[in-house]
């Protein structure tokens, strides 16, 4: 089955660079962007609402 997929990719002209780009997007860029956005959102909410119970709990635990 894997050999058939490799043959199909070779026939279509899928190159190693395309595979690397898909891997990079799937494992680095997209997850990194999601984690970065989540972190930035948390910083924004914590800065705008320092009196929230979650912000107080985190500042008590780590601050």
LUMROLUM-573113 format. One line per 10 residues: number of its first residue (from 1); for each residue x, y, z of N, C-alpha, C. Coordinates in Angstrom, 1 decimal, always signed. Example, Ala and Ser with C-alpha at 12.3 -4.5 7.8 and 13.67 -1.06 7.14 Angstrom:
% LUMROLUM-573113
1> +13.2/-5.7/+7.8/+12.3/-4.5/+7.8/+13.2/-3.3/+7.8 ~ +12.8/-2.2/+7.1/+13.7/-1.1/+7.1/+12.9/+0.0/+7.9
% end
This chain:
% LUMROLUM-573113
1> +0.8/-1.2/+0.0/+0.0/+0.0/+0.0/+0.9/+1.3/+0.0 ~ +1.9/+1.3/+0.8/+2.8/+2.4/+0.9/+3.5/+2.6/-0.4 ~ +3.9/+1.4/-1.0/+4.6/+1.5/-2.3/+3.7/+2.1/-3.4 ~ +2.5/+1.7/-3.4/+1.5/+2.3/-4.4/+1.4/+3.8/-4.2 ~ +1.3/+4.3/-3.0/+1.2/+5.7/-2.7/+2.5/+6.4/-3.2 ~ +3.7/+5.8/-2.9/+4.9/+6.4/-3.4/+5.0/+6.4/-4.9 ~ +4.5/+5.4/-5.6/+4.5/+5.4/-7.0/+3.6/+6.4/-7.6 ~ +2.4/+6.6/-6.9/+1.5/+7.6/-7.4/+2.1/+9.0/-7.2 ~ +2.7/+9.2/-6.1/+3.4/+10.5/-5.9/+4.5/+10.8/-6.9 ~ +5.2/+9.7/-7.2/+6.3/+9.9/-8.2/+5.7/+10.2/-9.6
11> +4.6/+9.6/-9.9/+4.0/+9.8/-11.2/+3.4/+11.3/-11.2 ~ +2.9/+11.8/-10.1/+2.4/+13.1/-10.1/+3.4/+14.2/-10.0 ~ +4.6/+13.8/-9.7/+5.7/+14.7/-9.6/+5.8/+15.4/-8.3 ~ +5.4/+14.8/-7.2/+5.5/+15.3/-5.9/+6.9/+15.2/-5.5 ~ +7.5/+16.4/-5.1/+8.9/+16.4/-4.8/+9.1/+16.4/-3.3 ~ +10.4/+16.2/-2.9/+10.7/+16.2/-1.5/+10.4/+17.5/-0.8 ~ +10.6/+18.6/-1.6/+10.4/+19.9/-1.0/+8.9/+20.1/-0.7 ~ +8.1/+19.6/-1.5/+6.6/+19.7/-1.2/+6.3/+18.9/+0.1 ~ +6.9/+17.8/+0.3/+6.7/+17.0/+1.5/+7.2/+17.8/+2.7 ~ +8.3/+18.4/+2.6/+8.9/+19.1/+3.7/+8.0/+20.3/+4.0
21> +7.5/+21.0/+3.0/+6.6/+22.1/+3.3/+5.3/+21.7/+4.0 ~ +4.7/+20.6/+3.6/+3.5/+20.1/+4.2/+3.8/+19.7/+5.7 ~ +5.0/+19.1/+5.9/+5.4/+18.8/+7.3/+5.6/+20.0/+8.1 ~ +6.2/+21.0/+7.5/+6.5/+22.2/+8.2/+5.2/+23.0/+8.6 ~ +4.3/+23.0/+7.6/+3.0/+23.7/+7.9/+2.2/+22.9/+8.9 ~ +2.2/+21.6/+8.8/+1.3/+20.8/+9.7/+1.9/+20.6/+11.1 ~ +3.2/+20.7/+11.3/+3.8/+20.4/+12.6/+4.4/+21.6/+13.3 ~ +4.7/+22.7/+12.5/+5.4/+23.8/+13.1/+4.6/+25.1/+13.0 ~ +4.2/+25.5/+11.8/+3.6/+26.8/+11.5/+2.2/+26.9/+12.1 ~ +1.3/+26.0/+11.7/+0.0/+26.0/+12.2/-0.2/+25.8/+13.7
31> +0.4/+24.8/+14.3/+0.4/+24.7/+15.8/+1.0/+25.8/+16.5 ~ +2.2/+26.3/+15.9/+2.8/+27.4/+16.6/+2.0/+28.7/+16.5 ~ +1.3/+28.9/+15.4/+0.4/+30.1/+15.3/-0.7/+30.0/+16.3 ~ -1.3/+28.8/+16.4/-2.4/+28.6/+17.4/-2.0/+28.8/+18.8 ~ -0.8/+28.3/+19.2/-0.3/+28.5/+20.5/+0.0/+29.9/+20.8 ~ +0.6/+30.6/+19.8/+0.9/+32.0/+19.9/-0.3/+32.8/+20.1 ~ -1.3/+32.6/+19.3/-2.6/+33.3/+19.5/-3.2/+33.1/+20.8 ~ -3.2/+31.8/+21.3/-3.8/+31.5/+22.6/-3.0/+32.2/+23.7 ~ -1.7/+32.3/+23.6/-0.9/+33.0/+24.6/-1.2/+34.5/+24.5 ~ -1.2/+35.1/+23.3/-1.5/+36.5/+23.2/-2.9/+36.8/+23.7
41> -3.8/+36.0/+23.5/-5.2/+36.2/+24.0/-5.2/+36.2/+25.5 ~ -4.5/+35.3/+26.1/-4.4/+35.2/+27.5/-3.7/+36.4/+28.1 ~ -2.7/+36.9/+27.5/-2.0/+38.1/+28.0/-2.9/+39.3/+27.9 ~ -3.7/+39.4/+26.8/-4.6/+40.5/+26.6/-5.7/+40.5/+27.7 ~ -6.3/+39.3/+27.9/-7.4/+39.2/+28.9/-6.8/+39.5/+30.3 ~ -5.6/+39.0/+30.6/-5.0/+39.2/+31.9/-4.7/+40.7/+32.1 ~ -4.3/+41.4/+31.1/-3.9/+42.8/+31.2/-5.2/+43.7/+31.3 ~ -6.2/+43.3/+30.6/-7.4/+44.1/+30.5/-8.3/+43.8/+31.7 ~ -8.3/+42.6/+32.3/-9.1/+42.3/+33.4/-8.3/+41.7/+34.5 ~ -7.5/+42.5/+35.2/-6.6/+41.9/+36.3/-7.4/+41.4/+37.5
51> -8.7/+41.8/+37.6/-9.5/+41.5/+38.8/-10.3/+40.2/+38.6 ~ -10.1/+39.5/+37.4/-10.8/+38.3/+37.2/-10.2/+37.2/+38.1 ~ -11.0/+36.2/+38.5/-10.6/+35.2/+39.4/-9.4/+34.4/+38.8 ~ -9.4/+34.2/+37.5/-8.3/+33.4/+36.9/-7.0/+34.2/+36.9 ~ -7.1/+35.5/+36.6/-5.9/+36.3/+36.7/-5.3/+36.4/+38.1 ~ -6.2/+36.5/+39.1/-5.8/+36.5/+40.5/-5.1/+35.2/+40.9 ~ -5.8/+34.1/+40.5/-5.2/+32.8/+40.8/-3.8/+32.6/+40.2 ~ -3.7/+32.9/+39.0/-2.4/+32.8/+38.3/-1.3/+33.7/+38.9 ~ -1.7/+34.9/+39.3/-0.7/+35.8/+39.9/-0.4/+35.3/+41.3 ~ -1.3/+34.7/+42.0/-1.0/+34.1/+43.3/-0.1/+32.9/+43.2
61> -0.3/+32.1/+42.1/+0.5/+30.9/+42.0/+1.9/+31.2/+41.5 ~ +2.0/+32.1/+40.5/+3.3/+32.4/+39.8/+3.9/+33.7/+40.2 ~ +3.2/+34.6/+40.8/+3.6/+35.9/+41.0/+4.3/+36.2/+42.3
% end
